[in-house]
Amino acid sequence: MNQRLSLVCLVVADYDEAIAFFTGALDFEVCEDTPLGGGKRWVVVRPPVSAGSGLLLARADRPAQVARIGDQTGGRVFLFLETDDFGCDHARMIAAGVRFLEEPRHESYGVVAVFEDLCGNRWDLIQRKLTHGCDTSS
């Protein structure tokens, strides 16, 4: 069986504002933007040249959803943006106005710094040390 996690839903206030943040500040690409009727859209963004997971940007349309914008995990880091060049991406993101909540720190698993997206969700920008992860082929 071959499975993969393809999308993570991120509740946002406005599609176009979210697209501008992810494409401008994080350098993501819009993979799909399909109208669904009634003002809803199927909007998928992901890092450039990525075959991995993407974000489905979902505009909040009920009070319970609006209440979760920016706090989908109760203040914990929600998403992890992995890079192979932490210094370059960190500098580019700061220049683009991304708000980092801490200075980069070196941990046993790699270099990491927490930042917030346009809604206030917390992310890790991380350059991991080489590990075998969940590789069960050996």
DSSP file (Angstrom, degrees, kcal/mol; ACC not computed):
  #  RESIDUE AA STRUCTURE BP1 BP2  ACC     N-H-->O    O-->H-N    N-H-->O    O-->H-N    TCO  KAPPA ALPHA  PHI   PSI    X-CA   Y-CA   Z-CA
    1    1 A M              0   0    0      0, 0.0     2,-0.6     0, 0.0     0, 0.0   0.000 360.0 360.0 360.0 135.5    0.0    0.0    0.0
    2    2 A N        +     0   0    0      2,-0.0     2,-0.3     0, 0.0     0, 0.0  -0.949 360.0 166.0-118.4 111.4    1.3    3.5   -0.9
    3    3 A Q        +     0   0    0     -2,-0.6     2,-0.3     2,-0.0     0, 0.0  -0.869   9.1 176.6-122.5 156.6   -0.1    6.3    1.1
    4    4 A R        -     0   0    0     -2,-0.3     2,-0.7    48,-0.0    -2,-0.0  -0.981  36.5-113.5-153.6 151.2    0.8   10.0    1.5
    5    5 A L        +     0   0    0     -2,-0.3     3,-0.1     1,-0.2    -2,-0.0  -0.790  38.5 175.5 -83.6 115.7   -0.5   13.0    3.3
    6    6 A S        +     0   0    0     -2,-0.7    48,-2.5     1,-0.2     2,-0.3   0.883  53.2  15.3 -96.0 -41.8   -1.5   15.3    0.5
    7    7 A L  E     -a   54   0A   0     46,-0.2     2,-0.4    48,-0.0    -1,-0.2  -0.973  48.7-159.2-138.3 149.0   -3.2   18.3    2.0
    8    8 A V  E     -a   55   0A   0     46,-1.9    48,-2.4    -2,-0.3     2,-0.4  -0.998  28.5-128.1-121.9 130.2   -3.6   20.1    5.3
    9    9 A C  E     -a   56   0A   0     -2,-0.4     2,-0.5    46,-0.2    48,-0.2  -0.644  22.4-169.3 -81.7 129.6   -6.5   22.5    5.6
   10   10 A L  E     -a   57   0A   0     46,-2.7    48,-2.4    -2,-0.4     2,-0.4  -0.975  17.0-138.1-120.7 117.0   -5.7   25.9    6.9
   11   11 A V  E     +a   58   0A   0     -2,-0.5    59,-0.5    46,-0.2     2,-0.3  -0.615  31.0 175.8 -78.3 127.0   -8.6   28.2    7.9
   12   12 A V  E     -a   59   0A   0     46,-2.5    48,-2.6    -2,-0.4     3,-0.1  -0.833  38.2-130.3-128.4 163.7   -8.1   31.7    6.6
   13   13 A A  S    S+     0   0    0      1,-0.3     2,-0.3    -2,-0.3    -1,-0.1   0.823  93.4  15.0 -81.6 -34.0  -10.1   34.9    6.6
   14   14 A D     >  -     0   0    0      1,-0.1     4,-2.0    45,-0.1    -1,-0.3  -0.990  61.5-143.9-148.8 131.0   -9.6   35.8    3.0
   15   15 A Y  H  > S+     0   0    0     -2,-0.3     4,-2.9     1,-0.2     5,-0.2   0.954 101.3  44.7 -58.8 -53.6   -8.4   33.7    0.0
   16   16 A D  H  > S+     0   0    0      1,-0.2     4,-2.4     2,-0.2    -1,-0.2   0.868 112.3  51.3 -67.0 -37.2   -6.5   36.4   -1.8
   17   17 A E  H  > S+     0   0    0      2,-0.2     4,-1.9     1,-0.2    -1,-0.2   0.910 113.2  46.6 -62.7 -42.0   -4.9   37.8    1.3
   18   18 A A  H  X S+     0   0    0     -4,-2.0     4,-2.7     2,-0.2     5,-0.3   0.915 111.1  51.1 -67.4 -43.3   -3.7   34.3    2.2
   19   19 A I  H  X S+     0   0    0     -4,-2.9     4,-2.7     1,-0.2     5,-0.4   0.927 109.2  51.8 -58.6 -44.7   -2.5   33.6   -1.4
   20   20 A A  H  X S+     0   0    0     -4,-2.4     4,-2.2    -5,-0.2     5,-0.5   0.901 112.1  46.5 -60.1 -41.9   -0.5   36.9   -1.3
   21   21 A F  H  X>S+     0   0    0     -4,-1.9     4,-2.0     3,-0.2     5,-1.3   0.963 115.5  43.5 -65.0 -51.7    1.2   35.9    2.0
   22   22 A F  H  <5S+     0   0    0     -4,-2.7     6,-3.2     1,-0.2    -2,-0.2   0.863 121.5  38.9 -68.1 -34.9    2.1   32.4    1.0
   23   23 A T  H  <5S+     0   0    0     -4,-2.7    -1,-0.2    -5,-0.3    -2,-0.2   0.858 126.8  34.9 -81.5 -34.9    3.3   33.3   -2.5
   24   24 A G  H  <5S+     0   0    0     -4,-2.2    -3,-0.2    -5,-0.4    -2,-0.2   0.959 128.7  27.6 -82.9 -56.2    5.0   36.5   -1.4
   25   25 A A  T  <5S+     0   0    0     -4,-2.0    -3,-0.2    -5,-0.5    71,-0.2   0.857 134.7  29.2 -79.6 -36.3    6.4   35.9    2.1
   26   26 A L  S   <S-     0   0    0     -5,-1.3    -1,-0.2    -4,-0.1    -3,-0.2   0.499  98.1-127.2-104.4  -4.5    7.0   32.2    1.9
   27   27 A D        +     0   0    0     -6,-0.3    -4,-0.3     1,-0.2    -3,-0.1   0.772  53.0 156.6  66.1  27.5    7.6   31.8   -1.8
   28   28 A F        -     0   0    0     -6,-3.2     2,-0.4    19,-0.2    -1,-0.2  -0.293  37.0-125.8 -75.6 167.9    5.0   29.1   -2.2
   29   29 A E  E     -B   46   0A   0     17,-3.2    17,-1.8    -2,-0.0     2,-0.7  -0.893  14.8-120.7-113.5 146.7    3.3   28.4   -5.5
   30   30 A V  E     +B   45   0A   0     -2,-0.4    15,-0.2    15,-0.2     3,-0.1  -0.801  30.8 177.6 -83.3 117.5   -0.5   28.3   -6.2
   31   31 A C  E     +     0   0A   0     13,-2.8     2,-0.3    -2,-0.7    14,-0.2   0.746  66.9   4.9 -91.8 -28.6   -1.1   24.8   -7.5
   32   32 A E  E     +B   44   0A   0     12,-1.5    12,-2.5     2,-0.0    -1,-0.3  -0.971  48.9 174.6-158.0 140.7   -4.9   25.2   -7.9
   33   33 A D  E     +B   43   0A   0     -2,-0.3    10,-0.2    10,-0.2    -3,-0.0  -0.699  22.3 167.7-147.5  89.7   -7.5   27.9   -7.5
   34   34 A T  E     -B   42   0A   0      8,-2.1     8,-2.8    -2,-0.2     2,-0.1  -0.917  33.6-126.9-114.0 122.9  -10.8   26.6   -8.6
   35   35 A P  E     -B   41   0A   0      0, 0.0     6,-0.3     0, 0.0     3,-0.1  -0.446  20.8-174.6 -65.1 138.2  -14.2   28.4   -8.0
   36   36 A L  E     -     0   0A   0      4,-3.1     5,-0.2     1,-0.2     2,-0.0   0.392  45.9-102.0-112.4  -1.2  -16.7   26.2   -6.3
   37   37 A G  E >  S+B   40   0A   0      3,-0.8     3,-1.7     1,-0.0    -1,-0.2   0.040  98.2  58.5  93.4 153.2  -19.7   28.5   -6.4
   38   38 A G  T 3  S-     0   0    0      1,-0.3     3,-0.1    -3,-0.1    -1,-0.0   0.753 131.5 -61.5  64.1  24.4  -21.1   30.7   -3.6
   39   39 A G  T 3  S+     0   0    0      1,-0.3    -1,-0.3     0, 0.0     2,-0.2   0.360 105.9 127.6  83.8  -6.4  -17.8   32.5   -3.2
   40   40 A K  E <   -B   37   0A   0     -3,-1.7    -4,-3.1    18,-0.0    -3,-0.8  -0.550  36.3-172.7 -84.0 150.9  -16.0   29.3   -2.2
   41   41 A R  E     -B   35   0A   0     -6,-0.3     2,-0.8    -2,-0.2    18,-0.2  -0.972  29.2-129.4-139.2 153.4  -12.8   28.2   -3.9
   42   42 A W  E     +B   34   0A   0     -8,-2.8    -8,-2.1    -2,-0.3     2,-0.5  -0.899  39.4 177.1-101.1 101.2  -10.5   25.2   -3.8
   43   43 A V  E     -BC  33  57A   0     -2,-0.8    14,-2.6    14,-0.7     2,-0.5  -0.934   8.4-178.7-116.0 120.1   -7.1   26.9   -3.3
   44   44 A V  E     +BC  32  56A   0    -12,-2.5   -13,-2.8    -2,-0.5   -12,-1.5  -0.974   2.4 176.3-120.7 128.9   -4.0   24.8   -2.9
   45   45 A V  E     +BC  30  55A   0     10,-2.1    10,-3.2    -2,-0.5   -15,-0.2  -0.930   4.6 165.0-124.9 152.8   -0.5   26.2   -2.2
   46   46 A R  E     -B   29   0A   0    -17,-1.8   -17,-3.2    -2,-0.3     8,-0.1  -0.981  44.8 -76.1-158.4 161.6    2.8   24.5   -1.6
   47   47 A P    >   -     0   0    0      0, 0.0     3,-1.1     0, 0.0   -19,-0.2  -0.232  66.3 -85.9 -57.1 151.2    6.5   25.2   -1.6
   48   48 A P  T 3  S+     0   0    0      0, 0.0     3,-0.1     0, 0.0   -20,-0.0  -0.257 109.8   8.5 -61.6 147.1    8.1   25.5   -5.0
   49   49 A V  T 3  S+     0   0    0      1,-0.2     2,-0.5    -3,-0.1     0, 0.0   0.820  95.7 148.7  53.4  36.4    9.2   22.3   -6.7
   50   50 A S    <   -     0   0    0     -3,-1.1    -1,-0.2     1,-0.1    -4,-0.0  -0.869  37.3-179.4-106.2 130.8    7.6   20.3   -4.0
   51   51 A A        +     0   0    0     -2,-0.5    -1,-0.1    -3,-0.1     3,-0.1   0.305  66.4  88.4 -99.1   5.3    6.1   16.8   -4.5
   52   52 A G  S    S-     0   0    0      1,-0.2    -2,-0.1    -5,-0.1   -48,-0.0   0.069  89.4 -39.6 -89.3-160.2    5.1   16.8   -0.8
   53   53 A S        -     0   0    0      1,-0.1     2,-0.3   -46,-0.1   -46,-0.2  -0.163  53.6-159.7 -63.4 154.2    2.1   18.0    1.1
   54   54 A G  E     -a    7   0A   0    -48,-2.5   -46,-1.9    -8,-0.1     2,-0.5  -0.766  19.3-107.8-125.1 174.5    0.3   21.3    0.3
   55   55 A L  E     -aC   8  45A   0    -10,-3.2   -10,-2.1    -2,-0.3     2,-0.8  -0.914  16.0-149.9-106.4 130.6   -2.1   23.6    2.1
   56   56 A L  E     -aC   9  44A   0    -48,-2.4   -46,-2.7    -2,-0.5     2,-0.7  -0.898  18.5-146.0 -94.0 111.7   -5.7   23.8    1.3
   57   57 A L  E     -aC  10  43A   0    -14,-2.6   -14,-0.7    -2,-0.8     2,-0.5  -0.714  19.4-172.4 -82.8 115.7   -6.7   27.4    2.1
   58   58 A A  E     -a   11   0A   0    -48,-2.4   -46,-2.5    -2,-0.7     2,-0.3  -0.942  18.9-135.0-116.5 117.8  -10.3   27.3    3.4
   59   59 A R  E     -a   12   0A   0     -2,-0.5   -46,-0.2   -18,-0.2     2,-0.1  -0.545  28.1-115.6 -72.1 129.1  -12.1   30.6    4.0
   60   60 A A        +     0   0    0    -48,-2.6    -1,-0.1    -2,-0.3   -49,-0.0  -0.409  39.1 170.5 -62.8 134.8  -13.9   30.5    7.3
   61   61 A D        +     0   0    0     -2,-0.1    -1,-0.1     1,-0.1    -2,-0.0   0.320  56.5  54.0-132.6   8.0  -17.7   30.8    6.7
   62   62 A R  S >> S-     0   0    0      1,-0.1     4,-2.6     0, 0.0     3,-0.6  -0.967  86.1-110.7-137.5 154.9  -19.2   30.1   10.2
   63   63 A P  H 3> S+     0   0    0      0, 0.0     4,-2.2     0, 0.0     5,-0.1   0.868 117.5  54.2 -53.7 -39.9  -18.6   31.7   13.6
   64   64 A A  H 3> S+     0   0    0      1,-0.2     4,-0.5     2,-0.2    -4,-0.0   0.872 111.5  45.5 -64.0 -35.7  -16.9   28.5   14.9
   65   65 A Q  H X> S+     0   0    0     -3,-0.6     3,-1.1     2,-0.2     4,-0.7   0.910 110.2  52.9 -72.7 -42.8  -14.4   28.6   12.0
   66   66 A V  H >< S+     0   0    0     -4,-2.6     3,-1.1     1,-0.3    -2,-0.2   0.891 104.7  57.3 -57.8 -39.5  -13.8   32.3   12.3
   67   67 A A  H 3< S+     0   0    0     -4,-2.2    -1,-0.3     1,-0.2    -2,-0.2   0.728 105.2  52.2 -64.4 -21.9  -12.9   31.8   16.0
   68   68 A R  H X< S+     0   0    0     -3,-1.1     3,-2.5    -4,-0.5    -1,-0.2   0.543  75.6 121.6 -93.4  -8.5  -10.2   29.3   15.0
   69   69 A I  T << S+     0   0    0     -3,-1.1   -57,-0.1    -4,-0.7    -3,-0.0  -0.373  89.8   3.7 -58.5 124.1   -8.4   31.5   12.5
   70   70 A G  T 3  S+     0   0    0    -59,-0.5    -1,-0.3    -2,-0.1    52,-0.1   0.406 127.8  66.5  82.2  -2.2   -4.8   31.8   13.7
   71   71 A D    X   +     0   0    0     -3,-2.5     3,-1.0    50,-0.1    -2,-0.1  -0.204  48.5 138.3-143.6  47.1   -5.3   29.4   16.6
   72   72 A Q  T 3  S+     0   0    0      1,-0.2    -3,-0.1   -61,-0.1    -1,-0.1   0.649  83.6  34.2 -71.1 -13.7   -6.0   26.0   15.0
   73   73 A T  T >  S-     0   0    0      3,-0.2     3,-1.1    -5,-0.1    -1,-0.2   0.115 115.5-101.2-129.0  21.9   -3.8   24.2   17.6
   74   74 A G  T <  S-     0   0    0     -3,-1.0    -2,-0.1     1,-0.2     3,-0.1   0.816  85.8 -46.1  65.8  30.2   -4.3   26.3   20.8
   75   75 A G  T 3  S+     0   0    0      1,-0.3    -1,-0.2    -5,-0.1     2,-0.1   0.364 106.9 124.7  94.9  -4.8   -1.0   28.2   20.4
   76   76 A R  S <  S-     0   0    0     -3,-1.1    46,-0.6     1,-0.1    -1,-0.3  -0.438  78.2 -83.3 -80.0 160.1    1.3   25.3   19.6
   77   77 A V  E     -d  122   0B   0      1,-0.2    46,-0.2    -2,-0.1    -1,-0.1  -0.488  49.3-175.8 -59.9 132.1    3.4   25.1   16.6
   78   78 A F  E     +     0   0B   0     44,-3.5     2,-0.3     1,-0.2    45,-0.2   0.829  55.8  27.6-103.8 -44.2    1.1   23.9   13.9
   79   79 A L  E     -d  123   0B   0     43,-1.3    45,-2.1     2,-0.0     2,-0.5  -0.884  61.4-145.0-128.7 155.2    3.1   23.4   10.7
   80   80 A F  E     -d  124   0B   0     -2,-0.3     2,-0.8    43,-0.2    45,-0.2  -0.966   6.4-162.6-126.3 114.3    6.7   22.7    9.9
   81   81 A L  E     -d  125   0B   0     43,-3.2    45,-2.5    -2,-0.5     2,-0.3  -0.860  15.6-157.3 -99.8 107.5    8.4   24.2    6.9
   82   82 A E  E     -d  126   0B   0     -2,-0.8     2,-0.3    43,-0.2    45,-0.2  -0.670  13.9-180.0 -90.2 138.8   11.6   22.2    6.2
   83   83 A T        -     0   0    0     43,-2.6    45,-0.3    -2,-0.3     3,-0.2  -0.898  34.3-146.5-132.1 159.3   14.4   23.8    4.2
   84   84 A D  S    S+     0   0    0     -2,-0.3     2,-0.1     1,-0.2    43,-0.1   0.370 100.8  43.4-104.1   2.3   17.8   22.8    3.0
   85   85 A D     >  +     0   0    0      1,-0.1     4,-2.4     2,-0.0     5,-0.3  -0.605  63.8 172.6-145.2  79.6   19.2   26.3    3.4
   86   86 A F  H  > S+     0   0    0     -3,-0.2     4,-3.2     1,-0.2     5,-0.3   0.912  78.1  52.3 -55.6 -49.3   18.0   27.8    6.7
   87   87 A G  H  > S+     0   0    0      1,-0.2     4,-2.1     2,-0.2    -1,-0.2   0.903 112.3  44.7 -57.7 -45.3   20.1   30.9    6.5
   88   88 A C  H  > S+     0   0    0      2,-0.2     4,-2.4     1,-0.2    -1,-0.2   0.944 117.5  43.2 -65.2 -49.7   18.9   31.9    3.1
   89   89 A D  H  X S+     0   0    0     -4,-2.4     4,-2.6     2,-0.2     5,-0.2   0.901 113.2  52.2 -66.3 -40.6   15.2   31.2    3.7
   90   90 A H  H  X S+     0   0    0     -4,-3.2     4,-2.2    -5,-0.3    -1,-0.2   0.938 112.7  45.0 -59.6 -48.2   15.3   32.9    7.1
   91   91 A A  H  X S+     0   0    0     -4,-2.1     4,-2.3    -5,-0.3    -2,-0.2   0.910 114.0  49.2 -63.6 -43.1   16.8   36.0    5.7
   92   92 A R  H  X S+     0   0    0     -4,-2.4     4,-1.4     1,-0.2    -1,-0.2   0.903 111.7  48.9 -63.7 -41.3   14.4   36.1    2.7
   93   93 A M  H  <>S+     0   0    0     -4,-2.6     5,-2.7     2,-0.2     4,-0.2   0.891 110.3  50.1 -68.1 -39.3   11.4   35.6    5.0
   94   94 A I  H ><5S+     0   0    0     -4,-2.2     3,-1.7     1,-0.2    -1,-0.2   0.930 109.9  51.3 -62.4 -44.4   12.5   38.4    7.3
   95   95 A A  H 3<5S+     0   0    0     -4,-2.3    -1,-0.2     1,-0.3    -2,-0.2   0.802 107.1  54.7 -61.9 -28.5   13.0   40.7    4.3
   96   96 A A  T 3<5S-     0   0    0     -4,-1.4    -1,-0.3   -71,-0.2    -2,-0.2   0.434 125.7-102.1 -85.7   0.3    9.5   39.8    3.2
   97   97 A G  T < 5 +     0   0    0     -3,-1.7    -3,-0.2     1,-0.3     2,-0.2   0.579  63.7 159.0  94.2  10.2    8.0   40.8    6.6
   98   98 A V      < -     0   0    0     -5,-2.7     2,-0.8   -73,-0.1    -1,-0.3  -0.485  39.6-129.2 -68.5 135.8    7.5   37.4    8.2
   99   99 A R  E     -E  116   0B   0     17,-0.6    17,-2.2    -2,-0.2     2,-0.4  -0.785  21.0-163.3 -92.9 110.1    7.4   37.8   12.0
  100  100 A F  E     -E  115   0B   0     -2,-0.8    15,-0.3    15,-0.2     3,-0.1  -0.755  10.4-155.2 -90.1 139.3    9.7   35.4   13.8
  101  101 A L  S    S+     0   0    0     13,-2.8     2,-0.3    -2,-0.4    14,-0.2   0.484  74.2  14.6 -92.9  -4.9    9.0   34.9   17.5
  102  102 A E  S    S-     0   0    0     12,-0.7     3,-0.1     3,-0.0    -1,-0.1  -0.976  83.4 -93.1-158.6 165.0   12.6   33.9   18.4
  103  103 A E        -     0   0    0     -2,-0.3    11,-0.2     1,-0.1     9,-0.1  -0.521  61.4 -82.6 -77.4 153.9   16.1   33.8   17.1
  104  104 A P        -     0   0    0      0, 0.0     2,-0.4     0, 0.0     9,-0.2  -0.289  52.1-162.4 -56.4 142.4   17.3   30.7   15.3
  105  105 A R  E     -F  112   0B   0      7,-2.7     7,-2.4    -3,-0.1     2,-0.6  -0.966  17.0-128.1-131.4 149.3   18.4   28.0   17.7
  106  106 A H  E     +F  111   0B   0     -2,-0.4     2,-0.2     5,-0.2     5,-0.2  -0.857  33.2 175.3 -99.0 119.5   20.5   24.9   17.2
  107  107 A E  E >   -F  110   0B   0      3,-3.3     3,-1.0    -2,-0.6    -2,-0.0  -0.673  48.3 -97.9-115.4 171.9   18.8   21.7   18.5
  108  108 A S  T 3  S+     0   0    0      1,-0.2     3,-0.1    -2,-0.2    21,-0.0   0.783 125.6  46.2 -61.7 -26.1   19.9   18.1   18.4
  109  109 A Y  T 3  S-     0   0    0      1,-0.3    20,-2.9    19,-0.1     2,-0.3   0.536 125.4 -77.2 -95.2  -8.9   17.6   17.6   15.3
  110  110 A G  E <   -FG 107 128B   0     -3,-1.0    -3,-3.3    18,-0.3     2,-0.4  -0.959  64.3 -37.7 148.8-165.4   18.7   20.7   13.4
  111  111 A V  E     +FG 106 127B   0     16,-2.1    16,-2.7    -2,-0.3     2,-0.3  -0.824  61.2 169.7 -98.5 136.2   18.3   24.5   13.2
  112  112 A V  E     +FG 105 126B   0     -7,-2.4    -7,-2.7    -2,-0.4     2,-0.3  -0.991  20.5 179.2-148.8 150.1   14.9   25.9   13.9
  113  113 A A  E     - G   0 125B   0     12,-1.7    12,-2.8    -2,-0.3     2,-0.4  -0.959  27.1-126.6-150.7 139.9   13.0   29.2   14.5
  114  114 A V  E     + G   0 124B   0     -2,-0.3   -13,-2.8    10,-0.2   -12,-0.7  -0.695  32.6 172.2 -88.3 135.1    9.3   29.7   15.2
  115  115 A F  E     -EG 100 123B   0      8,-2.3     8,-3.0    -2,-0.4     2,-0.4  -0.903  25.6-123.5-134.1 166.9    7.4   32.2   13.0
  116  116 A E  E     -EG  99 122B   0    -17,-2.2   -17,-0.6    -2,-0.3     6,-0.2  -0.882  16.6-138.3-111.4 143.3    3.8   33.3   12.5
  117  117 A D    >   -     0   0    0      4,-2.1     3,-1.1    -2,-0.4   -18,-0.0  -0.219  47.4 -80.5 -82.8-175.0    1.8   33.2    9.3
  118  118 A L  T 3  S+     0   0    0      1,-0.3    -1,-0.1     2,-0.1  -100,-0.0   0.728 132.6  46.1 -63.2 -21.8   -0.6   36.0    8.4
  119  119 A C  T 3  S-     0   0    0      2,-0.1    -1,-0.3  -101,-0.0  -101,-0.0   0.594 121.6-101.6 -95.4 -13.2   -3.3   34.7   10.7
  120  120 A G    <   +     0   0    0     -3,-1.1     2,-0.1     1,-0.3    -2,-0.1   0.427  69.4 147.6 104.5   0.6   -1.1   34.0   13.7
  121  121 A N        -     0   0    0      1,-0.1    -4,-2.1   -50,-0.0     2,-0.4  -0.456  48.4-120.9 -65.3 141.4   -0.6   30.3   13.4
  122  122 A R  E     +dG  77 116B   0    -46,-0.6   -44,-3.5    -6,-0.2   -43,-1.3  -0.706  33.7 179.4 -91.3 137.3    2.8   29.2   14.6
  123  123 A W  E     -dG  79 115B   0     -8,-3.0    -8,-2.3    -2,-0.4     2,-0.5  -0.897  23.7-132.3-127.1 155.4    5.2   27.4   12.2
  124  124 A D  E     -dG  80 114B   0    -45,-2.1   -43,-3.2    -2,-0.3     2,-0.6  -0.963   9.3-155.1-103.4 128.4    8.7   26.0   12.6
  125  125 A L  E     +dG  81 113B   0    -12,-2.8   -12,-1.7    -2,-0.5     2,-0.4  -0.936  34.0 177.2 -92.2 123.9   11.2   26.9    9.9
  126  126 A I  E     -dG  82 112B   0    -45,-2.5   -43,-2.6    -2,-0.6     2,-0.6  -0.988  38.9-165.4-140.9 136.8   13.6   24.0   10.2
  127  127 A Q  E     - G   0 111B   0    -16,-2.7   -16,-2.1    -2,-0.4     2,-0.1  -0.947  33.1-151.0-114.8 106.5   16.7   22.6    8.6
  128  128 A R  E     - G   0 110B   0     -2,-0.6   -18,-0.3   -45,-0.3     2,-0.1  -0.437  12.9-117.3 -80.3 147.6   16.9   19.1   10.0
  129  129 A K        -     0   0    0    -20,-2.9     2,-0.2    -2,-0.1    -1,-0.1  -0.493  52.9 -82.3 -70.6 153.5   20.1   17.1   10.5
  130  130 A L        +     0   0    0     -2,-0.1     2,-0.3     2,-0.1    -1,-0.1  -0.416  66.6 158.0 -62.8 126.3   20.2   14.0    8.3
  131  131 A T        -     0   0    0     -2,-0.2    -3,-0.0    -3,-0.1   -22,-0.0  -0.882  51.3-120.3-139.7 171.9   18.2   11.2    9.9
  132  132 A H    >   -     0   0    0     -2,-0.3     3,-2.3     1,-0.2    -2,-0.1   0.552  44.5-177.9 -92.7  -9.4   16.5    8.1    8.8
  133  133 A G  T 3   -     0   0    0      1,-0.3    -1,-0.2     3,-0.0    -3,-0.0  -0.191  66.4 -18.4  53.1-129.4   13.1    9.2   10.1
  134  134 A C  T 3  S+     0   0    0      2,-0.0     2,-0.4     0, 0.0    -1,-0.3   0.137  90.3 144.9 -96.4  17.8   10.4    6.6    9.6
  135  135 A D    <   +     0   0    0     -3,-2.3     3,-0.2     1,-0.2    -3,-0.0  -0.428  17.9 171.5 -62.7 115.5   12.4    4.7    7.0
  136  136 A T        +     0   0    0     -2,-0.4    -1,-0.2     1,-0.1    -3,-0.0   0.183  50.8  97.9-109.8  15.1   11.5    1.0    7.6
  137  137 A S              0   0    0      1,-0.2    -1,-0.1     0, 0.0    -2,-0.1   0.658 360.0 360.0 -79.1 -14.0   13.3   -0.4    4.5
  138  138 A S              0   0    0     -3,-0.2    -1,-0.2     0, 0.0    -2,-0.1   0.476 360.0 360.0 -92.3 360.0   16.4   -1.4    6.3
